[in-house]
Each structure stands twice: as structure tokens, then as C-alpha cells.
Amino acid sequence: MEGRKLREKYEMNKDGLLDYIENEEKLDSVYIMTNVAKLTKDDDIIMKSYELANADDRDNLAKIAESL
């Protein structure tokens, strides 16, 4: 039961992040970085997501989020 809750929370975070990337008018790079950090511990991916959000590169940002 506990594993299912964790998996559901993970999917909700990932789906919510993708929804935010696709639909938000202006991306908040700190918000993106914080949510990516919830999905991975890889500092390179976290920093890359921050940089892409600053550049408003939604396509590459979505690719990173989908890969997590």
C-alpha cells in the first residue's frame, strides 16, 4: 500500500510539472528547479532545468521532465 501511494505522488508531481510547463504563461525557474529536484537527485539535471526555464525553452524542459 505504501509503495502505491509513493508511486501516485511521484506521477502527480511529474504530471503536474508537465502541465505547468505546457500551460503556464511565464515559467518560474525556481519552481521548475524545486519540482525537478523532487523527482531526481541529479544536480546536472536540476540545474539544466533551471537554465531551460530561464530561457523559456519549453520543448527541452518537457523532454527532461518526461525522462524522469
Backbone as JSON Lines, residues from 0, in Angstrom:
{"i":0,"aa":"M","n":[0.83,-1.2,0.0],"ca":[0.0,0.0,0.0],"c":[0.87,1.26,0.0]}
{"i":1,"aa":"E","n":[1.9,1.27,0.81],"ca":[2.77,2.44,0.91],"c":[3.48,2.71,-0.42]}
{"i":2,"aa":"G","n":[3.91,1.67,-1.12],"ca":[4.56,1.83,-2.41],"c":[3.64,2.45,-3.44]}
{"i":3,"aa":"R","n":[2.37,2.09,-3.39],"ca":[1.4,2.64,-4.34],"c":[1.2,4.13,-4.11]}
{"i":4,"aa":"K","n":[1.13,4.54,-2.86],"ca":[0.98,5.96,-2.54],"c":[2.18,6.75,-3.03]}
{"i":5,"aa":"L","n":[3.37,6.21,-2.84],"ca":[4.59,6.88,-3.28],"c":[4.59,7.01,-4.8]}
{"i":6,"aa":"R","n":[4.21,5.95,-5.5],"ca":[4.16,5.97,-6.95],"c":[3.13,6.99,-7.44]}
{"i":7,"aa":"E","n":[1.96,7.05,-6.8],"ca":[0.93,8.02,-7.18],"c":[1.41,9.45,-6.95]}
{"i":8,"aa":"K","n":[2.12,9.69,-5.85],"ca":[2.64,11.02,-5.57],"c":[3.69,11.4,-6.61]}
{"i":9,"aa":"Y","n":[4.54,10.46,-6.98],"ca":[5.56,10.7,-8.0],"c":[4.9,11.08,-9.32]}
{"i":10,"aa":"E","n":[3.92,10.3,-9.74],"ca":[3.24,10.57,-11.0],"c":[2.54,11.92,-10.95]}
{"i":11,"aa":"M","n":[1.92,12.26,-9.82],"ca":[1.24,13.54,-9.69],"c":[2.25,14.68,-9.83]}
{"i":12,"aa":"N","n":[3.42,14.56,-9.19],"ca":[4.44,15.59,-9.31],"c":[4.91,15.74,-10.75]}
{"i":13,"aa":"K","n":[5.16,14.63,-11.41],"ca":[5.63,14.65,-12.79],"c":[4.55,15.21,-13.72]}
{"i":14,"aa":"D","n":[3.33,14.73,-13.58],"ca":[2.23,15.22,-14.43],"c":[1.96,16.69,-14.17]}
{"i":15,"aa":"G","n":[2.01,17.09,-12.9],"ca":[1.8,18.5,-12.56],"c":[2.88,19.39,-13.14]}
{"i":16,"aa":"L","n":[4.1,18.91,-13.13],"ca":[5.22,19.67,-13.7],"c":[5.05,19.83,-15.2]}
{"i":17,"aa":"L","n":[4.7,18.74,-15.88],"ca":[4.49,18.81,-17.33],"c":[3.34,19.75,-17.67]}
{"i":18,"aa":"D","n":[2.28,19.7,-16.89],"ca":[1.14,20.59,-17.1],"c":[1.56,22.05,-16.92]}
{"i":19,"aa":"Y","n":[2.35,22.3,-15.89],"ca":[2.84,23.66,-15.63],"c":[3.7,24.16,-16.81]}
{"i":20,"aa":"I","n":[4.6,23.32,-17.3],"ca":[5.48,23.69,-18.4],"c":[4.66,24.02,-19.65]}
{"i":21,"aa":"E","n":[3.66,23.22,-19.91],"ca":[2.87,23.39,-21.13],"c":[1.9,24.57,-21.06]}
{"i":22,"aa":"N","n":[1.37,24.86,-19.88],"ca":[0.24,25.79,-19.78],"c":[0.52,27.12,-19.09]}
{"i":23,"aa":"E","n":[1.57,27.21,-18.33],"ca":[1.83,28.45,-17.6],"c":[2.33,29.52,-18.57]}
{"i":24,"aa":"E","n":[1.82,30.73,-18.41],"ca":[2.2,31.82,-19.32],"c":[3.68,32.18,-19.18]}
{"i":25,"aa":"K","n":[4.14,32.34,-17.94],"ca":[5.54,32.67,-17.67],"c":[6.09,31.64,-16.69]}
{"i":26,"aa":"L","n":[7.17,30.99,-17.07],"ca":[7.75,29.94,-16.22],"c":[8.54,30.56,-15.07]}
{"i":27,"aa":"D","n":[8.39,29.98,-13.9],"ca":[9.16,30.35,-12.72],"c":[10.29,29.33,-12.59]}
{"i":28,"aa":"S","n":[11.51,29.76,-12.86],"ca":[12.65,28.83,-12.89],"c":[12.91,28.17,-11.54]}
{"i":29,"aa":"V","n":[12.67,28.87,-10.45],"ca":[12.87,28.28,-9.12],"c":[11.81,27.21,-8.86]}
{"i":30,"aa":"Y","n":[10.58,27.48,-9.26],"ca":[9.5,26.49,-9.12],"c":[9.84,25.23,-9.92]}
{"i":31,"aa":"I","n":[10.3,25.42,-11.15],"ca":[10.69,24.29,-12.0],"c":[11.82,23.5,-11.34]}
{"i":32,"aa":"M","n":[12.86,24.2,-10.9],"ca":[14.01,23.55,-10.29],"c":[13.6,22.77,-9.04]}
{"i":33,"aa":"T","n":[12.76,23.34,-8.22],"ca":[12.3,22.69,-6.99],"c":[11.53,21.41,-7.3]}
{"i":34,"aa":"N","n":[10.67,21.46,-8.29],"ca":[9.88,20.29,-8.64],"c":[10.7,19.21,-9.33]}
{"i":35,"aa":"V","n":[11.68,19.61,-10.13],"ca":[12.57,18.62,-10.73],"c":[13.4,17.95,-9.64]}
{"i":36,"aa":"A","n":[13.8,18.71,-8.64],"ca":[14.59,18.16,-7.53],"c":[13.79,17.13,-6.72]}
{"i":37,"aa":"K","n":[12.47,17.22,-6.75],"ca":[11.63,16.21,-6.09],"c":[11.63,14.9,-6.85]}
{"i":38,"aa":"L","n":[11.98,14.95,-8.14],"ca":[11.93,13.78,-8.99],"c":[13.29,13.14,-9.25]}
{"i":39,"aa":"T","n":[14.36,13.9,-9.01],"ca":[15.71,13.36,-9.23],"c":[16.69,14.01,-8.25]}
{"i":40,"aa":"K","n":[17.77,13.31,-8.0],"ca":[18.85,13.85,-7.16],"c":[20.04,14.29,-8.01]}
{"i":41,"aa":"D","n":[19.91,14.17,-9.34],"ca":[20.99,14.51,-10.26],"c":[21.09,16.04,-10.38]}
{"i":42,"aa":"D","n":[22.15,16.6,-9.81],"ca":[22.33,18.06,-9.8],"c":[22.44,18.65,-11.21]}
{"i":43,"aa":"D","n":[23.01,17.9,-12.14],"ca":[23.13,18.39,-13.51],"c":[21.76,18.59,-14.15]}
{"i":44,"aa":"I","n":[20.87,17.64,-13.95],"ca":[19.51,17.74,-14.49],"c":[18.75,18.88,-13.82]}
{"i":45,"aa":"I","n":[18.93,19.02,-12.52],"ca":[18.25,20.09,-11.77],"c":[18.7,21.46,-12.29]}
{"i":46,"aa":"M","n":[19.99,21.65,-12.45],"ca":[20.5,22.94,-12.93],"c":[20.12,23.18,-14.39]}
{"i":47,"aa":"K","n":[20.14,22.14,-15.2],"ca":[19.75,22.27,-16.61],"c":[18.29,22.7,-16.71]}
{"i":48,"aa":"S","n":[17.44,22.14,-15.85],"ca":[16.02,22.52,-15.88],"c":[15.84,23.99,-15.48]}
{"i":49,"aa":"Y","n":[16.64,24.45,-14.54],"ca":[16.6,25.86,-14.13],"c":[16.99,26.76,-15.31]}
{"i":50,"aa":"E","n":[18.07,26.4,-15.99],"ca":[18.55,27.19,-17.13],"c":[17.54,27.19,-18.28]}
{"i":51,"aa":"L","n":[16.95,26.04,-18.55],"ca":[15.95,25.97,-19.62],"c":[14.7,26.77,-19.29]}
{"i":52,"aa":"A","n":[14.31,26.77,-18.02],"ca":[13.16,27.57,-17.6],"c":[13.45,29.06,-17.76]}
{"i":53,"aa":"N","n":[14.66,29.47,-17.4],"ca":[15.06,30.87,-17.59],"c":[15.03,31.27,-19.06]}
{"i":54,"aa":"A","n":[15.41,30.34,-19.92],"ca":[15.44,30.61,-21.36],"c":[14.07,30.38,-22.01]}
{"i":55,"aa":"D","n":[13.09,29.93,-21.23],"ca":[11.74,29.62,-21.71],"c":[11.78,28.57,-22.83]}
{"i":56,"aa":"D","n":[12.69,27.62,-22.68],"ca":[12.83,26.52,-23.64],"c":[11.93,25.36,-23.2]}
{"i":57,"aa":"R","n":[10.66,25.5,-23.49],"ca":[9.65,24.54,-23.01],"c":[9.8,23.15,-23.62]}
{"i":58,"aa":"D","n":[10.21,23.07,-24.88],"ca":[10.34,21.77,-25.54],"c":[11.38,20.91,-24.85]}
{"i":59,"aa":"N","n":[12.58,21.46,-24.64],"ca":[13.63,20.68,-23.97],"c":[13.33,20.46,-22.5]}
{"i":60,"aa":"L","n":[12.68,21.4,-21.88],"ca":[12.28,21.24,-20.48],"c":[11.27,20.1,-20.34]}
{"i":61,"aa":"A","n":[10.32,20.04,-21.24],"ca":[9.34,18.94,-21.22],"c":[10.01,17.61,-21.45]}
{"i":62,"aa":"K","n":[11.01,17.55,-22.33],"ca":[11.74,16.31,-22.58],"c":[12.44,15.83,-21.31]}
{"i":63,"aa":"I","n":[13.05,16.76,-20.58],"ca":[13.7,16.4,-19.32],"c":[12.68,15.86,-18.33]}
{"i":64,"aa":"A","n":[11.57,16.57,-18.19],"ca":[10.53,16.17,-17.23],"c":[9.96,14.79,-17.58]}
{"i":65,"aa":"E","n":[9.75,14.54,-18.87],"ca":[9.22,13.24,-19.29],"c":[10.2,12.11,-19.03]}
{"i":66,"aa":"S","n":[11.49,12.42,-19.06],"ca":[12.51,11.38,-18.86],"c":[12.68,10.98,-17.4]}
{"i":67,"aa":"L","n":[12.13,11.77,-16.49],"ca":[12.3,11.47,-15.06],"c":[11.35,10.39,-14.59]}
